[in-house]
């Protein structure tokens, strides 16, 4: 099915359907638009409110990186009474099929399925235009058996509309398999961030991070653990704090600090629990332009989430040369975190296990630095250019198999 069609004549017209502008996706869209032989148009279904696209921070967010530069995009009017990506009914665009159809794409890349408009598009274009699908769901969220079986039946129907699943990693591939996609329908397209952005100006950013650490009262030889995420229950920041406090109680002379970068519903409780400790620091929400220095504040990034479909903060930190500690509820754990090489994995919710992991890493900062270097080398293979090269190849392969220009779906 996925034969090489790179030599096909003419530019491939690739339509992308996604709910709203996301800081992680914009670099990928720019890269896709720059791929040779690709004519790209991104169809957005919701503009957001001043780009306030992530209410989990508990405050309005306007990203300070360009979200629309370097690629063609349009917005389809959203008819929802309560527009937004928070619910199935929040993305409702009655004219989206007509808008995509009138552009006459050779292939369609759909990001996610759980919105009314996305199901509308999947149904309208099935068998008429090849559909590539991008999501990062895993089976880690499976719970009650009856609910799981009912959901799987629904998802098998959803994915019956998909020609190719672009899986992000091992857990995502397992998820697609369970929901009916065959091996010959699955292609690895790495979950990636803009590695070049985070790894650039390394010496300058390391110097800025050292100065910041000094301002926080962190000695040069101390080991710093960094939590950089929304401070919400799902991310389990309290277990991390309790594990760290126990570590410091057991080894008070070992230089170690914990830095929280972010805001959210648990932020005030977390600050109260820390109770003015000199080895626990809160630097608040930091925008994308600051993140390359924020990641360098720490020696190790810790993501203790109960459930995380992937965890792109780990990609970003690895691109900055930092090792990762993640729970086994984080989707990227199996692919990116190799114990003792690029970081460590602990059992989610297990404070004792996390404490032991932090204690092990705090013993020898040289080992932590070594793991950070190995993490940076490894993440180079999980890049946006690698992702967009795969998308172009696959879209060309499937787009050349169907006389799509003669069989456009009607609006409806």
NORWO-V690242 format. One record per backbone hydrogen bond with DSSP energy under -1.0 kcal/mol. CO is the residue of the C=O (numbers start at 1). NH is the residue of the N-H. Records with the same first field share a line. If there is no record, write none. Layout:
CO: NH, NH
This chain:
5: 8
12: 39
13: 106, 107
14: 41
15: 109
16: 43
17: 111
19: 45, 46
22: 26
25: 29
26: 30
27: 31
28: 32
29: 33
30: 34
32: 35
35: 38
37: 12
39: 14
41: 16
42: 74
43: 18
44: 76
49: 52
51: 53
54: 57
55: 58
72: 42
74: 44
88: 116
90: 84
91: 117
92: 79
93: 96
95: 99
96: 100
97: 101
98: 102
101: 104
107: 15
108: 132
109: 17
110: 134
113: 115
115: 119
116: 120
117: 121
118: 122
119: 123
120: 124
121: 125
122: 126
125: 128, 129
130: 108
131: 163, 164
132: 110
133: 166
134: 112
139: 142
144: 148
145: 149
146: 150
147: 151
148: 152
149: 153
150: 154
151: 155
152: 156
153: 157
154: 158
155: 159
158: 161
159: 162
164: 133
165: 167, 187
167: 189
168: 191
169: 173
170: 174
171: 175
172: 176
173: 177
174: 178
175: 179
176: 181
177: 180
182: 185
183: 186
185: 165
187: 167
193: 195
194: 198
195: 199
196: 200
201: 205
202: 206
203: 207
204: 208
205: 209
206: 210
207: 211
208: 212
209: 213
210: 214
211: 215
212: 216
213: 218
214: 217
219: 222
223: 257
224: 299, 300
225: 259
226: 302
227: 261
230: 232
231: 266
232: 235
233: 236
234: 306
236: 240
237: 241
238: 242
239: 243
240: 244
241: 245
242: 246
243: 247
244: 248
245: 249
246: 250
247: 251
251: 254
255: 223
257: 225
258: 281
259: 227
260: 283
261: 229
263: 231
264: 267
266: 270
267: 271
268: 272
269: 273
270: 274
271: 275
274: 277
279: 258
281: 260
287: 290
290: 293, 294
291: 295
294: 297
299: 323
300: 226
301: 325
303: 327
308: 331
310: 332
311: 314
312: 316
313: 317
314: 318
315: 319
317: 322
318: 321
323: 301
324: 344
325: 303
326: 346
327: 330
329: 308
330: 333
332: 336
333: 337
338: 341, 342, 343
342: 324
343: 340
344: 326
346: 328
347: 350
349: 351
350: 354
351: 355
352: 356
353: 357
354: 358
355: 359
356: 360
357: 361
358: 362
364: 368
365: 369
366: 370
367: 371
368: 372
369: 373
370: 374
371: 375
372: 376
373: 377
374: 378
375: 379
378: 381
379: 382
383: 387
384: 388
385: 389
386: 390
387: 391
388: 392
389: 393
390: 394
391: 395
392: 396
393: 397
394: 398
395: 399
396: 400
398: 401
402: 404
403: 406
404: 407
